[in-house]
């Protein structure tokens, strides 16, 4: 996986030795097991599967009666599993969250993160966009999608400056909206500081850096602090 996405999205570099997959392995295994496909690949389920799904939803709602809260709990568990490297179990949880509340935009953060872990930025962006179609004010989806765009920017800037600038512009626009909807997001502030830094706007980069630090996001900065101090001394 590209280091920039590790830095900007999930810190998946800390993954353990669970059931990590390559994209080719995922393609092969998901062909046989629809549970590894987002939304089960929209495949037809037989009566036994439908009954099992219904039983799971009933059991889950008996424990957490609110569908959105129950779905979010499953999404959160999926992210925990993803961070340990257990990608199969993570996708199972994201899909179970989908069963409980199909219109929960947070599920698409999970789907997108799964593809980030597979180093498939296009598929990740498609899922983040699907989530934003459900909730256009979801700042976390904007922030995650912007991270993918930033990863593409870093990949493209040496070979295709114009294309790289398009990705940087897209990331900046998303993050400006994310900060507007959630002024307390350290992740959005940090990534927007990175965007302005790459644009050469030192004043805005420091403003967002300071905002992130004031919100308690100093640990997000990593080597960025040194880069900012060297190229944008104040």
C-alpha positions in Angstrom: 0.0 0.0 0.0 1.2 3.5 -0.8 2.6 5.2 2.3 0.7 8.4 1.7 -2.6 6.6 2.1 -1.3 4.9 5.3 -0.5 8.3 6.7 -3.6 10.1 5.5 -6.4 7.6 6.0 -6.3 4.7 8.5 -2.8 4.2 9.8 -3.1 0.7 8.4 0.6 0.3 8.6 -0.1 -0.9 12.2 -2.0 -3.9 10.8 -1.4 -7.2 12.4 -1.1 -10.6 10.8 -4.8 -11.3 10.3 -6.4 -12.4 7.1 -4.8 -9.8 4.9 -5.7 -10.0 1.2 -4.2 -8.9 -2.1 -6.6 -7.5 -4.7 -6.3 -10.7 -6.8 -6.9 -12.9 -3.8 -10.0 -10.8 -3.0 -11.3 -11.1 -6.5 -10.9 -14.9 -6.4 -12.4 -15.3 -2.9 -15.3 -12.9 -3.3 -16.3 -14.8 -6.5 -17.0 -17.8 -4.2 -18.2 -15.9 -1.1 -20.5 -13.0 -1.6 -19.9 -11.8 2.0 -16.6 -10.4 0.8 -18.4 -8.1 -1.7 -19.8 -4.7 -0.6 -23.5 -5.1 -0.2 -23.0 -8.8 -0.9 -22.4 -7.9 -4.5 -26.1 -7.3 -4.9 -26.3 -11.1 -5.6 -29.4 -13.2 -5.2 -29.7 -15.0 -1.9 -31.4 -18.3 -1.4 -34.1 -18.7 1.2 -31.7 -20.1 3.8 -29.5 -17.1 3.5 -32.4 -14.7 3.7 -33.6 -16.5 6.9 -30.1 -16.3 8.4 -29.9 -12.5 7.6 -33.3 -11.9 9.2 -32.3 -13.8 12.3 -29.1 -11.9 12.6 -30.9 -8.5 12.3 -33.5 -9.5 14.9 -30.8 -10.7 17.3 -28.8 -7.5 16.8 -31.8 -5.2 17.3 -32.7 -7.1 20.4 -29.4 -6.0 21.8 -29.3 -2.5 20.3 -32.9 -1.5 19.4 -31.9 1.6 17.4 -31.0 0.5 13.8 -28.5 3.4 13.2 -26.7 2.8 16.5 -26.6 -1.0 15.9 -25.3 -0.5 12.3 -22.7 2.0 13.5 -21.5 -0.4 16.2 -20.9 -3.0 13.5 -19.1 -0.5 11.3 -16.8 0.4 14.2 -16.1 -3.2 14.9 -15.2 -3.6 11.2 -12.7 -0.8 11.4 -11.1 -2.4 14.4 -10.7 -5.6 12.5 -9.4 -3.8 9.5 -6.7 -2.1 11.6 -5.6 -5.5 12.9 -5.3 -6.8 9.3 -8.3 -9.1 9.4 -9.8 -7.9 6.2 -12.3 -10.8 5.7 -13.9 -10.3 9.1 -13.9 -6.6 8.5 -15.9 -6.9 5.3 -18.3 -9.3 7.0 -19.0 -6.7 9.7 -19.5 -3.9 7.2 -22.0 -6.1 5.3 -23.8 -7.0 8.5 -24.1 -3.2 9.2 -25.6 -2.9 5.8 -28.2 -5.6 6.7 -29.2 -3.7 9.8 -29.4 -0.2 8.2 -28.8 -0.1 4.4 -29.1 3.7 4.2 -26.3 4.3 6.8 -23.6 6.3 4.9 -21.0 5.2 7.5 -21.0 1.7 5.9 -19.5 3.2 2.8 -16.6 4.5 4.8 -15.9 0.9 5.7 -16.2 -0.3 2.2 -13.9 2.4 1.0 -11.3 1.7 3.7 -11.4 -1.9 2.7 -10.3 -1.0 -0.8 -7.7 1.4 0.4 -6.2 -1.5 2.2 -6.2 -3.3 -1.1 -4.5 -0.3 -2.7 -7.4 0.2 -5.0 -8.1 3.9 -5.0 -10.7 3.9 -7.7 -12.9 1.4 -5.9 -12.4 3.2 -2.6 -13.5 6.5 -4.2 -16.6 4.9 -5.7 -17.7 3.7 -2.3 -16.9 7.0 -0.6 -19.0 8.8 -3.3 -21.8 6.3 -2.8 -21.8 7.2 0.9 -21.9 10.9 0.1 -24.8 10.3 -2.1 -26.7 9.2 1.0 -25.3 11.9 3.3 -23.9 14.9 1.4 -22.8 16.5 4.7 -20.8 13.6 6.1 -17.5 15.2 6.8 -15.7 11.9 7.6 -16.6 10.6 4.1 -15.3 13.8 2.6 -12.1 13.6 4.6 -11.5 9.9 3.6 -12.2 10.6 0.0 -9.9 13.6 0.1 -7.2 11.3 1.4 -7.6 9.1 -1.6 -7.3 12.1 -3.9 -4.1 13.2 -2.1 -2.7 9.8 -2.6 -3.4 10.1 -6.3 -1.8 13.6 -6.3 1.4 12.2 -4.9 1.4 9.4 -7.4 0.8 11.7 -10.4 2.7 14.8 -9.6 6.1 13.6 -11.0 4.6 12.3 -14.3 1.4 14.3 -15.0 1.3 17.7 -13.3 -2.0 18.7 -14.7 -3.7 15.5 -13.5 -2.0 15.8 -10.2 -3.3 19.3 -9.7 -6.8 18.1 -10.5 -6.6 15.6 -7.6 -5.1 18.3 -5.3 -7.9 20.7 -6.2 -10.5 18.0 -5.5 -9.0 17.1 -2.2 -8.9 20.7 -1.2 -12.5 21.3 -2.1 -13.7 18.3 -0.2 -11.7 19.2 2.9 -12.9 22.8 2.9 -16.4 21.4 3.1 -15.4 18.9 5.7 -13.9 21.6 7.9 -17.1 23.7 7.5 -19.4 20.8 8.5 -17.1 19.6 11.3 -14.8 22.4 12.6 -13.5 20.1 15.3 -12.1 17.4 13.0 -8.4 17.1 13.5 -8.1 14.8 10.5 -9.8 17.3 8.1 -7.7 20.2 9.4 -4.5 18.3 9.0 -5.2 17.1 5.5 -6.3 20.5 4.5 -3.0 21.9 5.9 -1.2 19.3 3.6 -3.2 20.5 0.6 -2.4 24.2 1.2 1.3 23.2 1.8 1.4 21.4 -1.6 -0.3 24.5 -3.2 2.5 26.7 -1.8 0.1 28.6 0.5 2.2 28.8 3.6 -0.2 31.1 5.5 -3.2 28.8 5.1 -1.0 25.7 5.8 0.1 27.1 9.1 -3.4 28.3 10.0 -4.8 24.8 9.5 -1.8 23.2 11.2 -2.4 25.4 14.2 -6.1 24.6 14.2 -5.3 20.9 14.1 -2.8 21.2 17.0 -5.3 23.2 19.1 -7.8 20.5 18.6 -5.4 17.9 19.9 -4.2 16.5 16.6 -0.4 17.0 17.1 0.1 13.2 16.9 -1.2 13.2 13.3 1.6 15.5 12.0 4.5 13.0 11.8 7.2 14.3 9.5 4.9 17.0 8.1 5.9 19.4 10.9 9.5 19.4 9.8 8.6 19.8 6.2 6.4 22.8 7.0 9.0 24.4 9.1 11.7 24.0 6.4 9.7 25.3 3.5 7.4 27.7 5.3 9.5 29.2 8.2 7.7 31.7 10.4 
